[in-house]
């Protein structure tokens, strides 16, 4: 090749490289070939991220030394942020080592997590801060990267956390970017739960919706005005009422529903409390008359006066003796506290931890034109106990008879969707109102047969996270379930769709890997050497045969 041809080929090659680089910048495309689309962000996330029109900083506190299995969380977090950054370059992230600023992080509410990992047959513990902080327009949002699910092992916790990463960041972005528009009324006046027992749940809802207490007592003085004010809300939450509803109050709620208002009913149909049982050792379960039976019946559901027992249940903590001057506590399964694991793939219940219910009643669904979807159901090892009934803590020591718990699962939570018939369609209304409606437009409501599902526990007078048991430190899925329920009722299904994304992570069998480690080490060392030996022998024989000729 002469000099002129060499220069021409060199110029052509450099020009081709330059054109490829220009084309790659103009037509940038990331391709996800994983079976579960792990590295593809959803349409809903793109809609949220697309609203970012100026730089937004994400600080990730996952830099440093921690168990190798949790390095996977670091890697997956970075990959999610890279995908988001590729879609919108305004997103900037950086990894920060939290150890030097741990005290500052704790003061900001970023609680550390203690991790236990098993490697090479030994168990190690370390402290990490699995958090990210999103900064935007002088505001910030905390993002938890590690799901605190105490019911599973570390592998399950890791998988759930990785599945939740896209949702966690999308939710954080939305809280900073999207202005609140929809309003939620928290009903008062019928003995509902005090605010301190609703504190954690309402705090979560307050990030996305406008909240306000709404008292139905004013119905007695000015019912039309009360109804008019209630219609300004999009959703009403009725959290464990204990006092009877008057006909005027029921009619107000009925017309709120007919005008398109959504309702979340969290109702105890019986009076049964663990505190009174712990105090005396025995307690009566009594029916509670809330005067709601006819109203709910007209919508297509009936709440029964019974209690569901389930062999798959949570534990309660009881004092069993004293050592010196200190009481000793033990935990016992309590069949009146069912643990509900949903097998349904509905948006509200998919990918959430078991839900704890306390003294729930069974629900019957009635035939009408309203669509009914069972959200919560007891296991097949459950039964109902009619009321009134007497229960005793001594029953904990009795071995349950499986033959009595071999029925079908009982409905404990149901979603209703469709056009509801008014409970007063063939009756004289308790007061006159303009624009009375006998049938609603398309609407939704959810009924849960347990008011305590929304109640957070208290520790030293302060509310704990909803779903956390202060005695066992177990975190149940109550908060996630109820938050999903509110999102669904208010048609905020974008975040729900992201939360339901499933990632199939292939986890290493640690016991098998440890027991077979010697074999695989020998295999990895000697197989390459053996292949090199064969290659050398082949080359020697080939050259020997060739040069002999």
C-alpha positions as CSV (number, residue, x, y, z in Angstrom):
1,X,0.0,0.0,0.0
2,X,1.5,3.3,-1.0
3,X,1.5,6.4,1.1
4,X,-1.4,8.1,-0.7
5,X,-3.7,5.1,-0.2
6,X,-2.7,4.8,3.5
7,X,-3.6,8.4,4.1
8,X,-6.9,8.0,2.3
9,X,-7.8,4.9,4.4
10,X,-6.8,6.7,7.6
11,X,-9.0,9.7,6.8
12,X,-11.9,7.4,5.9
13,X,-11.5,5.5,9.2
14,X,-11.3,8.6,11.3
15,X,-14.3,10.1,9.5
16,X,-16.3,7.0,10.2
17,X,-15.4,7.0,13.9
18,X,-16.4,10.7,14.1
19,X,-19.7,10.1,12.3
20,X,-20.5,7.2,14.6
21,X,-19.9,9.4,17.7
22,X,-22.0,12.2,16.3
23,X,-24.8,9.7,15.5
24,X,-24.7,8.1,18.9
25,X,-25.1,11.5,20.6
26,X,-28.0,12.5,18.3
27,X,-29.7,9.1,18.4
28,X,-28.9,7.9,22.0
29,X,-30.8,4.8,22.9
30,X,-30.6,2.5,25.9
31,X,-31.8,-1.1,25.3
32,X,-33.1,-3.2,28.2
33,X,-32.9,-6.9,27.3
34,X,-33.8,-8.3,30.8
35,X,-36.9,-10.5,31.0
36,X,-38.5,-8.4,33.8
37,X,-37.6,-5.0,32.2
38,X,-35.5,-4.3,35.3
39,X,-33.7,-1.3,33.8
40,X,-36.6,0.3,32.1
41,X,-38.5,3.1,33.8
42,X,-42.2,3.0,33.6
43,X,-44.5,5.4,31.7
44,X,-45.8,6.8,35.0
45,X,-42.3,7.5,36.2
46,X,-41.4,9.3,32.9
47,X,-44.5,11.5,33.3
48,X,-43.3,12.6,36.8
49,X,-39.6,13.0,35.9
50,X,-40.6,14.9,32.7
51,X,-41.9,17.7,34.9
52,X,-38.4,18.5,36.2
53,X,-37.3,21.6,34.4
54,X,-34.3,22.6,36.5
55,X,-31.5,20.8,38.3
56,X,-32.6,18.4,41.1
57,X,-30.0,16.9,43.3
58,X,-30.2,13.3,44.8
59,X,-27.8,12.6,47.6
60,X,-27.4,8.8,48.2
61,X,-25.9,7.7,51.5
62,X,-24.7,4.3,50.3
63,X,-21.0,4.9,50.0
64,X,-18.7,2.9,52.2
65,X,-18.0,-0.6,53.4
66,X,-20.9,-2.9,54.2
67,X,-21.8,-6.6,53.5
68,X,-21.3,-7.6,49.9
69,X,-24.9,-8.7,49.4
70,X,-26.0,-5.1,50.2
71,X,-23.6,-3.7,47.6
72,X,-26.3,-5.0,45.3
73,X,-28.6,-2.4,46.7
74,X,-26.0,0.3,46.0
75,X,-25.5,-0.9,42.4
76,X,-29.3,-1.2,41.7
77,X,-29.8,2.3,43.2
78,X,-27.2,3.8,40.9
79,X,-28.6,2.0,37.9
80,X,-32.1,3.4,38.6
81,X,-30.8,6.9,39.0
82,X,-28.8,6.5,35.7
83,X,-32.0,5.5,33.9
84,X,-33.8,8.5,35.3
85,X,-30.8,10.8,34.4
86,X,-30.8,9.4,30.9
87,X,-34.4,10.4,30.5
88,X,-33.9,13.9,32.1
89,X,-30.5,15.3,32.4
90,X,-31.6,17.8,35.1
91,X,-31.4,14.9,37.6
92,X,-27.9,14.9,39.3
93,X,-26.9,12.3,41.9
94,X,-23.9,11.8,44.1
95,X,-22.8,9.1,46.5
96,X,-21.9,10.2,50.0
97,X,-20.2,8.3,52.8
98,X,-22.5,8.8,55.8
99,X,-20.1,7.7,58.6
100,X,-18.5,11.2,58.9
101,X,-21.9,12.9,59.2
102,X,-23.9,10.2,61.0
103,X,-24.9,12.4,63.9
104,X,-26.2,15.1,61.5
105,X,-28.2,12.5,59.5
106,X,-29.8,11.1,62.6
107,X,-30.9,14.6,63.6
108,X,-32.5,15.0,60.2
109,X,-34.5,11.8,60.7
110,X,-32.4,9.4,58.7
111,X,-32.3,6.4,61.1
112,X,-29.5,3.9,60.5
113,X,-30.1,0.2,59.9
114,X,-28.2,-2.7,61.5
115,X,-27.5,-5.4,58.9
116,X,-26.6,-9.0,59.6
117,X,-25.0,-10.9,56.8
118,X,-23.5,-14.4,56.5
119,X,-20.4,-14.8,54.4
120,X,-17.9,-17.7,54.3
121,X,-19.7,-19.4,57.1
122,X,-19.4,-16.4,59.5
123,X,-21.9,-13.8,60.6
124,X,-21.1,-10.1,60.5
125,X,-23.0,-7.0,61.5
126,X,-22.7,-3.5,60.2
127,X,-24.5,-0.2,60.3
128,X,-25.6,1.6,57.1
129,X,-27.8,4.6,56.3
130,X,-30.0,3.3,53.5
131,X,-31.4,6.7,52.6
132,X,-31.4,9.3,49.8
133,X,-32.3,13.0,50.0
134,X,-33.8,14.8,47.0
135,X,-33.2,18.6,47.0
136,X,-35.3,20.8,44.8
137,X,-36.1,24.5,45.1
138,X,-34.8,24.8,48.6
139,X,-37.1,21.9,49.6
140,X,-36.1,18.3,50.2
141,X,-37.7,14.9,50.5
142,X,-36.3,11.9,52.4
143,X,-36.3,8.6,50.4
144,X,-35.9,5.3,52.3
145,X,-34.0,2.8,50.1
146,X,-34.3,-0.2,52.4
147,X,-37.8,-1.7,53.1
148,X,-38.0,-2.4,56.9
149,X,-39.8,-5.7,56.6
150,X,-39.0,-7.6,59.8
151,X,-41.1,-10.6,58.7
152,X,-38.6,-11.9,56.2
153,X,-34.9,-12.7,56.1
154,X,-32.3,-10.3,54.7
155,X,-32.6,-11.8,51.1
156,X,-36.3,-11.1,51.0
157,X,-35.7,-7.6,52.5
158,X,-33.1,-6.9,49.8
159,X,-35.4,-8.1,46.9
160,X,-38.3,-6.1,48.1
161,X,-36.1,-3.0,48.5
162,X,-34.7,-3.3,45.0
163,X,-38.3,-3.8,43.6
164,X,-39.3,-0.6,45.5
165,X,-36.5,1.7,44.3
166,X,-38.2,3.2,41.2
167,X,-41.4,3.7,43.3
168,X,-39.4,5.3,46.1
169,X,-37.7,7.9,43.9
170,X,-40.9,8.5,41.8
171,X,-42.9,9.2,45.0
172,X,-40.2,11.5,46.3
173,X,-40.1,13.5,43.0
174,X,-43.9,13.7,42.9
175,X,-44.1,15.1,46.5
176,X,-41.7,17.9,45.4
177,X,-43.1,18.6,42.0
178,X,-46.9,18.0,42.0
179,X,-49.1,20.5,43.8
180,X,-51.8,19.1,46.1
181,X,-55.3,19.2,44.6
182,X,-57.6,16.6,46.1
183,X,-59.1,16.9,49.5
184,X,-59.7,14.3,52.2
185,X,-62.2,14.7,55.1
186,X,-61.4,12.8,58.3
187,X,-64.8,12.3,59.9
188,X,-65.4,13.3,63.5
189,X,-68.4,13.3,65.8
190,X,-69.1,9.6,66.2
191,X,-66.4,8.4,68.5
192,X,-63.7,7.9,65.8
193,X,-60.1,7.4,66.6
194,X,-58.2,10.3,68.1
195,X,-55.7,12.1,65.9
196,X,-52.7,10.7,67.9
197,X,-53.7,7.2,66.7
198,X,-54.0,8.4,63.1
199,X,-50.9,10.6,63.2
200,X,-48.5,8.5,61.1
201,X,-51.1,7.7,58.4
202,X,-52.3,11.2,58.2
203,X,-48.8,12.5,58.0
204,X,-48.2,10.2,55.0
205,X,-51.4,11.3,53.3
206,X,-50.6,15.0,54.0
207,X,-47.6,14.9,51.6
208,X,-50.0,14.3,48.7
209,X,-53.4,15.5,49.7
210,X,-55.2,18.3,51.6
211,X,-56.5,17.0,54.9
212,X,-59.1,18.4,57.2
213,X,-61.3,17.1,60.1
214,X,-65.0,17.1,59.4
215,X,-67.5,16.9,62.2
216,X,-71.0,15.5,61.4
217,X,-72.4,17.0,64.6
218,X,-73.4,20.1,62.7
219,X,-76.0,18.1,60.8
220,X,-78.4,18.4,63.7
221,X,-78.4,22.2,63.4
222,X,-77.9,22.9,59.7
223,X,-78.0,19.7,57.6
224,X,-78.1,21.3,54.2
225,X,-75.0,23.4,54.9
226,X,-73.1,20.4,56.3
227,X,-73.9,18.4,53.2
228,X,-72.8,21.3,51.0
229,X,-69.5,21.6,52.8
230,X,-68.9,17.8,52.7
231,X,-69.3,17.8,48.9
232,X,-66.2,20.0,48.7
233,X,-64.1,16.9,49.6
234,X,-63.1,14.0,47.3
235,X,-62.8,11.3,50.0
236,X,-64.2,10.7,53.5
237,X,-62.3,8.5,55.9
238,X,-64.4,6.9,58.7
239,X,-61.9,5.5,61.1
240,X,-63.4,3.2,63.8
241,X,-66.6,5.0,64.8
242,X,-67.9,3.9,68.2
243,X,-71.1,5.9,68.5
244,X,-74.4,5.4,66.6
245,X,-75.0,7.4,63.4
246,X,-78.2,9.4,63.3
247,X,-80.5,9.2,60.2
248,X,-79.5,12.8,59.3
249,X,-75.8,11.9,59.5
250,X,-76.3,8.7,57.4
251,X,-78.3,10.7,54.8
252,X,-75.5,13.3,54.6
253,X,-73.0,10.5,53.9
254,X,-75.3,8.8,51.4
255,X,-75.8,12.0,49.3
256,X,-72.0,12.6,49.5
257,X,-71.6,9.2,47.9
258,X,-74.3,9.8,45.4
259,X,-72.6,13.0,44.3
260,X,-69.4,11.1,43.6
261,X,-67.6,11.2,46.9
262,X,-65.3,8.3,47.7
263,X,-65.4,6.6,51.2
264,X,-63.0,4.5,53.1
265,X,-64.9,2.6,55.9
266,X,-62.8,1.2,58.7
267,X,-65.5,-0.2,61.0
268,X,-65.6,-2.4,64.1
269,X,-68.9,-4.2,64.1
270,X,-68.2,-5.6,67.6
271,X,-66.8,-4.2,70.8
272,X,-63.6,-6.1,71.7
273,X,-60.4,-4.5,73.0
274,X,-57.1,-6.2,74.0
275,X,-56.4,-3.7,76.8
276,X,-59.5,-4.7,78.8
277,X,-58.7,-8.4,78.2
278,X,-55.1,-7.9,79.5
279,X,-56.4,-6.1,82.6
280,X,-58.9,-8.7,83.8
281,X,-57.9,-11.9,81.9
282,X,-61.4,-12.3,80.5
283,X,-63.5,-10.0,78.3
284,X,-66.9,-10.0,76.6
285,X,-67.2,-9.5,72.8
286,X,-70.4,-7.6,72.3
287,X,-72.2,-6.4,69.1
288,X,-71.8,-2.7,68.4
289,X,-74.8,-0.9,66.9
290,X,-73.6,1.8,64.6
291,X,-76.9,2.0,62.7
292,X,-75.1,1.4,59.4
293,X,-76.4,-2.0,58.4
294,X,-79.3,-0.8,56.2
295,X,-77.0,1.8,54.5
296,X,-74.2,-0.6,53.7
297,X,-76.8,-3.2,52.6
298,X,-78.2,-0.9,50.0
299,X,-74.6,-0.6,48.5
300,X,-74.2,-4.4,48.3
301,X,-72.4,-5.4,51.5
302,X,-73.3,-6.7,55.0
303,X,-71.0,-6.5,58.0
304,X,-71.7,-9.4,60.4
305,X,-71.9,-9.3,64.2
306,X,-69.1,-11.9,64.7
307,X,-65.3,-12.2,65.1
308,X,-63.0,-14.1,62.8
309,X,-60.3,-16.4,64.3
310,X,-57.4,-17.6,62.2
311,X,-54.7,-20.0,62.9
312,X,-52.4,-17.9,60.8
313,X,-52.2,-15.0,63.3
314,X,-49.9,-12.5,65.0
315,X,-48.4,-12.7,68.4
316,X,-49.3,-10.8,71.6
317,X,-46.9,-10.2,74.4
318,X,-47.9,-11.3,77.9
319,X,-46.2,-11.0,81.3
320,X,-45.5,-14.6,82.4
321,X,-43.6,-14.1,85.7
322,X,-40.9,-12.2,87.5
323,X,-37.2,-12.6,87.9
324,X,-36.2,-10.5,90.9
325,X,-38.2,-7.3,90.5
326,X,-38.4,-7.4,86.7
327,X,-41.4,-8.9,84.9
328,X,-40.7,-11.5,82.2
329,X,-42.5,-11.4,78.9
330,X,-43.3,-14.0,76.4
331,X,-45.1,-14.0,73.0
332,X,-48.0,-16.1,72.1
333,X,-50.1,-16.6,69.0
334,X,-53.4,-14.9,69.3
335,X,-56.0,-16.2,66.9
336,X,-58.2,-13.1,67.1
337,X,-55.4,-11.1,65.4
338,X,-55.3,-12.6,61.8
339,X,-52.4,-12.0,59.5
340,X,-53.6,-11.4,56.0
341,X,-51.4,-12.3,53.0
342,X,-53.2,-11.3,49.8
343,X,-52.9,-13.7,46.9
344,X,-54.7,-11.2,44.7
345,X,-52.8,-9.2,42.0
346,X,-54.9,-6.1,42.5
347,X,-53.0,-2.8,42.5
348,X,-53.9,-2.2,46.1
349,X,-52.6,-5.4,47.6
350,X,-49.8,-6.6,45.3
351,X,-46.2,-6.7,46.7
352,X,-47.1,-5.7,50.3
353,X,-46.2,-7.3,53.6
354,X,-48.8,-9.2,55.7
355,X,-51.5,-7.0,57.1
356,X,-52.5,-7.2,60.8
357,X,-56.1,-7.1,61.8
358,X,-57.5,-7.1,65.3
359,X,-60.9,-8.7,66.1
360,X,-62.2,-8.4,62.5
361,X,-65.7,-9.4,61.5
362,X,-66.7,-11.2,58.4
363,X,-68.3,-9.4,55.4
364,X,-71.0,-10.7,53.1
365,X,-71.3,-9.4,49.5
366,X,-74.8,-9.1,48.1
367,X,-75.9,-9.4,44.5
368,X,-76.4,-6.1,42.7
369,X,-74.9,-4.2,39.8
370,X,-71.9,-3.0,41.8
371,X,-68.5,-4.7,41.1
372,X,-67.0,-6.2,44.3
373,X,-63.3,-7.2,44.6
374,X,-62.1,-9.0,47.7
375,X,-59.0,-7.2,49.1
376,X,-58.5,-8.9,52.4
377,X,-59.5,-12.5,53.3
378,X,-58.7,-14.8,56.2
379,X,-56.9,-18.1,55.5
380,X,-58.7,-21.4,55.0
381,X,-57.7,-22.2,58.6
382,X,-60.2,-19.8,60.1
383,X,-63.6,-19.7,61.7
384,X,-66.2,-17.2,63.0
385,X,-67.3,-16.7,66.6
386,X,-70.8,-15.3,67.1
387,X,-71.5,-12.5,69.6
388,X,-72.0,-12.0,72.4
389,X,-69.1,-14.2,73.5
390,X,-66.7,-14.5,76.3
391,X,-62.9,-14.8,75.6
392,X,-60.1,-15.5,78.0
393,X,-56.4,-15.3,77.9
394,X,-56.3,-18.9,79.2
395,X,-57.4,-20.0,75.7
396,X,-53.8,-19.3,74.5
397,X,-52.6,-22.4,76.4
398,X,-55.2,-24.6,74.7
399,X,-54.2,-26.4,71.6
400,X,-56.6,-25.4,68.8
401,X,-58.6,-28.2,67.1
402,X,-57.7,-28.1,63.4
403,X,-61.1,-29.6,62.5
404,X,-62.8,-26.4,63.7
405,X,-60.6,-24.3,61.5
406,X,-61.0,-26.0,58.1
407,X,-63.6,-23.8,56.5
408,X,-63.2,-21.3,53.7
409,X,-61.6,-17.9,54.0
410,X,-63.8,-15.1,55.3
411,X,-64.0,-11.7,53.6
412,X,-62.5,-9.0,55.8
413,X,-62.0,-6.2,53.2
414,X,-63.8,-5.4,50.0
415,X,-63.6,-2.8,47.2
416,X,-66.9,-1.7,45.6
417,X,-67.0,0.0,42.2
418,X,-69.9,1.1,40.1
419,X,-73.2,3.0,40.4
420,X,-74.6,2.9,44.0
421,X,-78.3,3.0,44.9
422,X,-79.2,5.5,47.6
423,X,-80.1,4.0,50.9
424,X,-83.1,6.4,50.9
425,X,-84.4,5.8,47.4
426,X,-87.7,4.4,48.6
427,X,-87.8,6.2,51.9
428,X,-88.7,9.6,53.2
429,X,-85.4,11.5,53.7
430,X,-84.7,12.8,57.2
431,X,-84.3,16.3,55.8
432,X,-85.0,18.0,52.5
433,X,-82.1,18.9,50.2
434,X,-81.8,20.3,46.7
435,X,-80.7,18.0,43.9
436,X,-81.4,14.8,45.7
437,X,-79.9,11.8,43.9
438,X,-81.2,8.2,44.0
439,X,-78.3,6.8,42.2
440,X,-74.6,7.8,41.9
441,X,-72.4,8.1,38.9
442,X,-69.4,5.7,38.7
443,X,-67.8,5.7,42.1
444,X,-65.8,3.7,44.6
445,X,-65.7,2.7,48.2
446,X,-63.7,0.3,50.4
447,X,-65.0,-1.4,53.6
448,X,-62.6,-3.0,56.1
449,X,-64.1,-4.8,59.1
450,X,-61.5,-3.6,61.5
451,X,-61.0,0.0,62.7
452,X,-57.6,-0.7,64.3
453,X,-56.0,-1.4,61.0
454,X,-55.3,2.3,60.8
455,X,-54.3,2.9,64.4
456,X,-50.6,3.4,65.2
457,X,-49.3,2.4,68.6
458,X,-47.7,4.8,71.0
459,X,-44.4,4.7,72.8
460,X,-43.8,7.2,75.6
461,X,-46.7,9.1,74.3
462,X,-45.4,9.5,70.8
463,X,-46.9,7.7,67.7
464,X,-44.9,4.9,66.2
465,X,-45.0,4.1,62.4
466,X,-48.3,2.6,61.4
467,X,-48.1,-1.2,61.4
468,X,-45.1,-1.4,63.8
469,X,-45.7,-3.5,66.9
470,X,-43.7,-2.0,69.8
471,X,-43.4,-5.3,71.6
472,X,-42.1,-7.5,68.8
473,X,-40.7,-4.8,66.6
474,X,-42.5,-6.4,63.6
475,X,-43.6,-4.1,60.8
476,X,-46.8,-5.1,59.1
477,X,-48.1,-3.9,55.7
478,X,-51.1,-1.8,57.1
479,X,-49.7,1.6,56.1
480,X,-48.8,0.5,52.6
481,X,-52.2,-1.1,52.1
482,X,-54.2,1.9,53.3
483,X,-52.1,4.3,51.4
484,X,-52.6,2.2,48.2
485,X,-56.3,2.2,49.0
486,X,-56.5,6.0,49.2
487,X,-54.5,6.4,46.0
488,X,-56.8,4.0,44.2
489,X,-60.0,5.6,45.4
490,X,-58.8,9.0,44.3
491,X,-57.6,7.6,40.9
492,X,-53.9,8.2,41.6
493,X,-53.0,4.9,40.0
494,X,-49.7,6.1,38.5
495,X,-47.6,5.5,41.7
496,X,-49.6,2.3,42.3
497,X,-48.5,0.9,39.0
498,X,-44.9,1.7,39.7
499,X,-45.1,0.0,43.2
500,X,-46.5,-3.2,41.6
501,X,-43.4,-3.6,39.3
502,X,-41.9,-7.0,40.0
503,X,-38.2,-7.8,39.6
504,X,-37.0,-11.4,39.7
505,X,-33.7,-11.3,41.5
506,X,-31.7,-14.5,41.4
507,X,-30.4,-14.9,44.9
508,X,-27.4,-17.0,45.8
509,X,-27.9,-20.1,48.0
510,X,-25.4,-19.2,50.7
511,X,-25.4,-22.6,52.4
512,X,-24.8,-24.5,49.2
513,X,-22.1,-22.0,48.1
514,X,-20.3,-22.3,51.3
515,X,-20.4,-26.2,51.4
516,X,-19.3,-26.5,47.8
517,X,-16.8,-23.6,47.8
518,X,-13.7,-25.9,47.8
519,X,-14.9,-27.8,44.8
520,X,-15.6,-24.6,42.8
521,X,-12.3,-23.1,43.7
522,X,-10.4,-26.1,42.5
523,X,-12.5,-26.2,39.3
524,X,-11.8,-22.5,38.6
525,X,-8.1,-23.0,39.0
526,X,-7.4,-26.3,37.3
527,X,-9.9,-26.2,34.4
528,X,-8.2,-23.1,32.8
529,X,-4.7,-24.7,33.3
530,X,-6.0,-28.0,31.8
531,X,-7.3,-26.1,28.7
532,X,-4.0,-24.2,28.3
533,X,-2.2,-27.6,28.5
534,X,-4.4,-29.0,25.8
535,X,-3.9,-26.0,23.6
536,X,-0.1,-26.1,24.0
537,X,-0.1,-29.8,23.2
538,X,-2.2,-29.2,20.1
539,X,0.1,-26.5,18.9
540,X,3.2,-28.7,19.5
541,X,1.8,-31.6,17.6
542,X,0.6,-29.4,14.7
543,X,4.0,-27.6,14.4
544,X,5.8,-31.0,14.7
545,X,3.7,-32.5,11.9
546,X,4.0,-29.4,9.7
547,X,7.8,-29.0,9.8
548,X,8.4,-32.7,9.4
549,X,7.1,-32.4,5.9
